[in-house]
Amino acid sequence: MPMGRSAQVSLAAADKRLNEVYQKLLRSMPSDEPDNFPRTALIAAQRAWIKFRDAECALVGETEGGVRMWKSAFDTACQSQMTEERVERLEKLLADHEN
Protein backbone atom coordinates (compact mmCIF):
# COMPACT_ATOMS: atom_id res chain seq x y z
CA MET A 1 0.00 0.00 0.00
CA PRO A 2 1.61 3.31 -1.06
CA MET A 3 1.98 5.96 1.65
CA GLY A 4 2.24 9.76 1.82
CA ARG A 5 2.70 11.63 -1.45
CA SER A 6 2.79 8.38 -3.39
CA ALA A 7 -0.65 7.48 -2.04
CA GLN A 8 -2.03 10.88 -3.08
CA VAL A 9 -0.73 10.39 -6.62
CA SER A 10 -2.10 6.84 -6.71
CA LEU A 11 -5.48 8.01 -5.42
CA ALA A 12 -5.71 10.79 -8.01
CA ALA A 13 -4.94 8.32 -10.80
CA ALA A 14 -7.36 5.74 -9.44
CA ASP A 15 -10.12 8.36 -9.02
CA LYS A 16 -9.62 9.51 -12.61
CA ARG A 17 -9.80 5.94 -13.90
CA LEU A 18 -12.83 5.21 -11.71
CA ASN A 19 -14.71 8.18 -13.16
CA GLU A 20 -13.82 7.13 -16.71
CA VAL A 21 -14.98 3.54 -16.25
CA TYR A 22 -18.09 4.58 -14.31
CA GLN A 23 -19.17 7.03 -17.03
CA LYS A 24 -18.52 4.47 -19.76
CA LEU A 25 -20.55 1.85 -17.88
CA LEU A 26 -23.37 4.31 -17.24
CA ARG A 27 -23.52 5.25 -20.94
CA SER A 28 -23.56 1.59 -21.98
CA MET A 29 -26.59 0.75 -19.86
CA PRO A 30 -30.11 0.88 -21.24
CA SER A 31 -32.46 3.55 -19.98
CA ASP A 32 -34.51 2.78 -16.91
CA GLU A 33 -37.95 1.31 -17.50
CA PRO A 34 -40.91 0.89 -15.13
CA ASP A 35 -39.75 -2.56 -13.97
CA ASN A 36 -36.02 -2.37 -14.75
CA PHE A 37 -33.71 0.23 -13.21
CA PRO A 38 -30.09 -0.53 -14.18
CA ARG A 39 -28.93 3.09 -14.39
CA THR A 40 -30.63 4.10 -11.15
CA ALA A 41 -29.19 1.03 -9.41
CA LEU A 42 -25.67 1.82 -10.64
CA ILE A 43 -25.89 5.45 -9.52
CA ALA A 44 -27.20 4.45 -6.08
CA ALA A 45 -24.55 1.75 -5.69
CA GLN A 46 -21.74 4.12 -6.65
CA ARG A 47 -22.91 6.82 -4.25
CA ALA A 48 -23.21 4.28 -1.43
CA TRP A 49 -19.80 2.82 -2.27
CA ILE A 50 -18.13 6.26 -2.08
CA LYS A 51 -19.65 6.87 1.36
CA PHE A 52 -18.56 3.41 2.50
CA ARG A 53 -15.01 3.87 1.16
CA ASP A 54 -14.62 7.22 2.87
CA ALA A 55 -15.97 5.93 6.20
CA GLU A 56 -13.99 2.70 6.07
CA CYS A 57 -10.75 4.51 5.27
CA ALA A 58 -11.35 7.10 7.98
CA LEU A 59 -11.59 4.17 10.38
CA VAL A 60 -8.35 2.71 9.02
CA GLY A 61 -6.63 6.07 9.45
CA GLU A 62 -7.86 6.49 13.00
CA THR A 63 -7.08 2.95 14.14
CA GLU A 64 -3.86 2.23 12.24
CA GLY A 65 -2.36 5.64 11.58
CA GLY A 66 -1.02 6.64 14.99
CA VAL A 67 -0.14 10.35 15.00
CA ARG A 68 -2.20 12.84 12.95
CA MET A 69 0.23 12.94 9.99
CA TRP A 70 0.12 9.17 9.60
CA LYS A 71 -3.65 8.97 10.06
CA SER A 72 -4.05 11.00 6.90
CA ALA A 73 -1.48 8.88 5.06
CA PHE A 74 -3.22 5.64 6.05
CA ASP A 75 -6.61 7.08 5.08
CA THR A 76 -5.34 8.14 1.65
CA ALA A 77 -3.57 4.84 1.03
CA CYS A 78 -6.75 2.97 1.94
CA GLN A 79 -8.83 5.12 -0.42
CA SER A 80 -6.35 4.50 -3.21
CA GLN A 81 -6.44 0.74 -2.73
CA MET A 82 -10.23 0.55 -2.43
CA THR A 83 -10.67 2.77 -5.49
CA GLU A 84 -8.39 0.54 -7.56
CA GLU A 85 -10.47 -2.46 -6.46
CA ARG A 86 -13.68 -0.63 -7.41
CA VAL A 87 -12.26 0.15 -10.85
CA GLU A 88 -11.62 -3.57 -11.36
CA ARG A 89 -15.20 -4.37 -10.30
CA LEU A 90 -16.74 -1.79 -12.65
CA GLU A 91 -14.48 -2.92 -15.51
CA LYS A 92 -15.78 -6.46 -15.00
CA LEU A 93 -19.38 -5.20 -15.01
CA LEU A 94 -18.66 -3.28 -18.20
CA ALA A 95 -17.08 -6.31 -19.89
CA ASP A 96 -19.99 -8.53 -18.82
CA HIS A 97 -22.47 -5.92 -19.99
CA GLU A 98 -20.80 -5.54 -23.40
CA ASN A 99 -20.84 -9.31 -24.03
N, C-alpha and C positions, 0 to 999 in steps of 0.2 A: 504494500500500500504506500503510494508516494506521500511525502509529508511536506509541509511548509509551502514554499513558492511552487515547487513541483506539483503539489496537489492542486493548487489554484489553477495552474496551466492545464493540468489534466481535466479538472472540472469544467473549465471553459470549453475545452475541445469536446468533452463528452456532452455538455449541454447543447452545443451547436449541433452535434450529430443527432442527439435526441430530437431536437426540434425539426431537423430535416426529415428524419425517418417518420416521426409522428405526423407531420404535414403530408408526406407522401402516402402514408397509410390512410389518413383521413380522406384524402382526395380519391383514393382507390375504392373506397367503400360506397355502396349504393345509398341513395337517400333513404331516410327513415320513412317507414310506412306505418299505418295504424297498428299493425301487430308485429312489427319488426323494427328494432331501433339500434342498428349497429353503430351509427355515428354518435348518437346520444350516449350509448354505452361506453364507447371509446373515450369520449370527452370526459364523462364522469369518472371512469377508471383512471385516466391520466391525472385529473385534478386530485383525486383521492391518493394516488400514488405519490404525487409531489408532497402533499401534506405528510404522508407517512414517512417518506424519505427524510424530510426536514426534521420531523420529531424524533425519528430513530437515530439520526446522526447527531442531533443535539444531546440525546442520551449518551451516545458513545463518547462525545466530547466531554461531557460532564463526569462520566464514570471512569474513563480511561485516560483522559488528557492531563490530569494533574494540575499544574499551574495554569493560569489564564491563557498564556501564549500557546501552550500545548493543547488546551481544550479546543481552541479555534482550529489548530492544525489537524487534530483528530477528526473534528466535525467535517472539515473540508475534504479530507482524505476519504472519509466514509461516503460523503455525497458523491465524490468522483467515482468510487467503486460501484455504488448502487446505481448511478446513472449509466455507467458502462453496461451493467447487467440489464438494465431496462432497455437500452438500445438493442441488445441482443434479442430480448423478448419481442420487442416491436418488429425487428427485422424478420424474426421467425413468423410472426403473424402476417406480415406483408408478403413473405414468400408463400405461405400457405394460402393466403387470400388470392394471390395472382395465379396460382395453379388450379 
